[in-house]
């Protein structure tokens, strides 16, 4: 086979493969989009049970691409009542979910403090299997989760898919416990 014929044959194969592959890649009209506007912005956004990050990440120009169809949206913040809704997302369209959460009564002390440190600042933090926020909310000396004294199971699950952390901790009055990866 000549070099010229091989080059043409290779080019035709490459074009054929590229054309076939482009049919497998999701086209913009195959996706539906979700925008979230929640007060407070630190509330966690869960779609079909999966944590996507804090609501503030979805403000202004940011939206999340999903498959068209029905999806369950849950908005969680331990200081507020949970809100949930079901939305029907249409291909090529953006659906906005807007919600103001109702505050819960302020708990009374005494308290100890839990801090979390993780390379994924939006990693979900669960205490005794209840969502409390994202790691960056509790990562420095001025921040932390105030908890009554006792034993707790702390789980940190990175949004980016890294290793999750799970630890039992003992919270004592006026003391700080740090859980980090």
N, C-alpha and C positions, 0 to 999 in steps of 0.2 A: 504494500500500500504506500502511495506517495505521501510526502509530508503535507502537501496541499490538501489532499483528500482526507488525511487524518485530522488536520486542523478544522476543515469544514464539518467532518463527522463529529468531532469533539464539541464544536460550537452548537450544532443541532442538538446533541445530547444535553448539553448544559442548558440550552434554551427550553427544551422539553421538561427537564427536571425543575427548572425555575418556575415554569408555568404550572406544573403539577403541584409544587410546594406552595405556591401562592394561593392555591385553593384550600390548603390546610390551615393557613394563618387566618385568625379571626379578622374580619373586615369591620370597619367602624360601624356599619349598619347592623352587625351581628350583636353588638353590645348595647346594654341599657346603662344609664348612669344615675347615681344617687348622690345628692347633696344633703348635708345635715346642718341645721342651725339650731343649736341647743344652748339654753342658759341653765346651768353653768357650763362653760366651754370645756371644763375638765372632765365632764361626764364621759364614761366609756361607751363607745358605739359597738354594738354586737349585731351582726347580720347573720341570720340562720345559725345562731349560736357561736359564731366565730368573732373574736375580738379584732376590731380593725384599728383601734387607737382612740385617742381623745377626740371629742366632738370639735374642738377648736381646729383640728387638722382639716376639717371639711369646709371651713368658712371661705368666703370670697371666691376664688377661682378653682379651688380644689374639689374634685369629685371622684367617686369610686366607680369603676367599671364592673358591672355584674352581668350575668346572663339575664335575658328578658324572662319575665314570669313573676310569680308571687314569692315574696321574701318577708321574713319576720325581722323587724327592727326592734332591738331593746336598747334602752338608754339607762345606764346605771351609774350612780354615785352614792356612796354610803351615807352621805349627809342629806339625801333627798329621796323622795318616793320614786320607785322605779316606774318608767313609762315604756309601753310597748305598743306597736302597731304593725299591721300587715300592709304592704304596698304591692301593687301590680306594676312592674317596670316594663315599659314598651321599648322595643328595639329602636335604637337611634335617638331616644328621647331621654331627657334628664328629669328626674322626679325629686322634689324638695320635701324634706321632712323638717318641720319646724316645731319646737316644743320648749316650754318653760317648765322645769321640774319644781315640784312643791317641796319646800324644806321640811325636814323632820325636826322634832324637838331636840335641843342641844343636850347631850348627855352630861351627867355630873360626875366629877372625879371622885377619888384620886386616880391619876393616870401614870403610866410609864410611856416611853416613846419607842416606836419601831422605825428604823430608817432602812431604806433599800438602795443598793448601788448595783447598777447593771450597765453594760456597754450599750444595750439597746434602751435608750431613754424612754421609749414608749412601751416597754415590756409591761404586760398586765401583772398587777400585784393582787393576789388572792390571800385572804386571811381566813382560815377555817372554811375554805371553799367559797367564800363570798368575795366578789370583786370590790377592791378598795380604790383603785386608781392605777396610774402608770408610775413606773419606777422613778422617773425624774421628779415627780411631785414630792418624793420622800428622800431625796438623795444628799442633802447637805445639812449642816448643823442647825440651820434655821427652819428646816422642814422635817416632818415626820408624822406618823400616825399615832395619835394618842389613844391608848388602850387601857382598860382596867387591868389590874394585876391578874396574872394567870398564865396558863400554857396555851400556846397557839401554834398552828401549822401554817407556815408562810410558803407560798408558791409564787415564783416569778416565771412568767412565760413570755419570752421575747416574740414580738410581732414579726421580726425578720427571720424567724425560724431557727435561731440558735438553740443551745442547750438550756433546758429549763432547770430551775433551782427549786428544791423543796427541802425545808428545814423545820424542825420543831424548836420553838424558842420559849423562854420563860420571861415574861414581862414583870418587872418590879416597879413599885411606886418611885417616881422621880429618877429613874435610871433609863438609859438608852441602850437598845440592842440594835446592831447593824447586821443585816443579811445582805451579802454580796456574792457575786459570782467570782 
